[in-house]
Amino acid sequence: MRERPKILVTNDDGIYSKGIIILAKALSEIGEVIVVAPDREKSAIAHSLTLHRPLRVEKVKRNVYAVDGTPADCVHLAVNAIVSGRPQLIASGINKGGNLGDDITYSGTVSAAFEGTLLGIPSFAISLVSRSQFKFRPAARFAVRVAESILKKGLPKDTLLNVNVPNLNEKEIRSYRITQQGRWIHNGSAVVEKTDPRGKKYYWIGGGQLTFDQRGNTDFEAVSNRSISITPLHLDLTHYPSIPLLKKWKL
């Protein structure tokens, strides 16, 4: 009998999020699933590792572990300490909200997949583009398709996939598209300034109007046209065309 692949599942919404529960159940159809996720919400924490305090792990039930750390912590601990045997695949999600364009930089969900890729394990992140009334099941079913393809064909070296699914019923989703990362266009201040009852100022990050660029074939465009976006991301952030230019500088 062929051994089932070991699949590590994590997220940044916390171990009790409905998205991770549905994702883990769906992926259990094709492999042995181990869930290692933050014990509470860790959204927008980016690729942060906890280095200045010990991390604690609680076994919630069989093959399910809660960590009092970040999504990247969860992947690092799972691969190097918690999981017996190396996972063949890492899936991060299903995130409650899209991870499109510039949001990739801040996303704990995507960073967990980055950490998996750094450790040499094929990884993908999957997010549901909505703010309420989340329809997780179409995203979970598509995650199975992505997982099966990765397990069968692999991924290019140092590459992960960032998947964003429109919040629609399965029949309403057109298809999927291979896309590039879009960019947000900020219209107005991204910070809201207010005053508390004692007269002291405080600030909320995240205000202002946001629209996406119109370059075409971006993650934004795919999702806005009722298609699933699959964006390949690479660990190497070097902008190679700039190297010849910078070599001409006289510093």
C-alpha positions, 0 to 999 in steps of 0.5 A, spaced: 500 500 500 502 506 498 504 511 503 500 517 504 503 524 503 504 528 510 501 535 509 503 540 514 497 545 515 498 552 518 495 559 518 495 566 521 487 566 523 489 562 529 488 554 530 480 555 531 479 559 525 473 555 520 478 556 514 483 552 517 479 546 520 475 546 513 482 546 509 485 540 514 479 536 513 479 537 505 486 535 504 485 529 509 482 526 503 489 526 499 494 525 505 496 525 512 494 532 515 498 535 521 495 542 523 500 546 527 498 553 527 498 560 532 493 559 538 490 566 536 490 570 530 496 573 528 494 577 522 499 582 518 505 579 522 509 578 516 515 573 516 516 574 523 520 569 528 520 569 535 527 569 538 527 573 544 522 568 548 521 561 549 515 558 545 510 553 548 506 548 544 499 545 546 497 538 543 489 540 542 488 533 539 491 528 535 495 531 529 493 538 531 498 543 535 497 550 537 503 554 538 504 561 542 507 564 536 507 566 529 505 563 523 513 562 521 514 560 528 509 554 527 512 552 520 519 552 523 517 548 529 513 543 526 518 541 521 524 541 526 521 539 532 514 537 532 512 533 526 515 526 526 518 525 519 519 531 513 512 533 510 512 533 503 507 539 502 505 545 506 499 549 505 497 555 509 490 558 510 484 558 508 485 566 510 479 570 512 481 575 507 485 576 500 492 576 500 493 580 493 498 585 491 502 589 496 498 585 502 503 579 500 508 583 504 505 583 510 501 577 510 502 571 516 499 566 511 503 567 505 509 568 510 508 561 513 509 558 505 515 562 505 518 559 511 516 552 508 519 554 502 526 556 505 526 549 509 526 546 502 518 544 502 513 545 496 508 550 499 502 554 498 498 559 501 490 560 500 486 566 501 478 567 500 477 574 498 472 577 502 471 580 509 464 577 511 460 571 510 466 566 508 464 561 503 470 556 504 468 550 501 470 552 494 477 554 496 478 548 500 476 544 494 481 548 489 486 547 495 486 539 494 487 540 486 493 545 487 496 540 493 495 534 488 498 538 482 504 540 487 505 533 490 505 530 483 509 535 479 513 539 484 514 546 484 520 550 481 526 551 486 525 557 491 518 558 488 511 558 492 504 559 490 499 565 492 492 563 491 486 567 492 479 565 491 473 569 490 468 569 495 463 565 490 459 559 490 463 554 485 459 555 479 460 562 479 467 562 479 469 562 472 476 558 472 483 560 475 489 564 472 496 564 473 497 571 475 503 576 477 503 580 483 498 587 483 500 593 486 495 598 491 494 605 489 493 609 495 488 615 494 489 619 501 492 618 507 493 611 510 493 613 517 487 615 521 488 620 526 483 621 532 483 624 539 482 620 546 477 623 551 483 625 555 486 629 549 491 625 547 492 623 539 492 616 537 492 613 530 489 607 526 493 604 520 489 602 514 485 608 512 484 612 506 482 609 499 485 603 495 484 601 488 489 597 484 493 598 478 490 596 471 497 593 468 493 587 466 494 579 468 494 581 476 491 577 482 487 583 483 484 583 476 483 575 476 479 575 482 475 581 480 473 577 474 471 571 478 477 567 477 482 564 482 488 567 482 495 563 482 501 567 483 508 564 483 512 568 488 520 567 489 525 567 495 530 571 491 528 578 491 534 581 487 532 586 482 537 583 477 536 589 472 538 594 477 545 591 478 549 594 472 546 600 473 548 600 480 555 598 478 556 605 475 555 609 481 561 612 484 560 612 491 
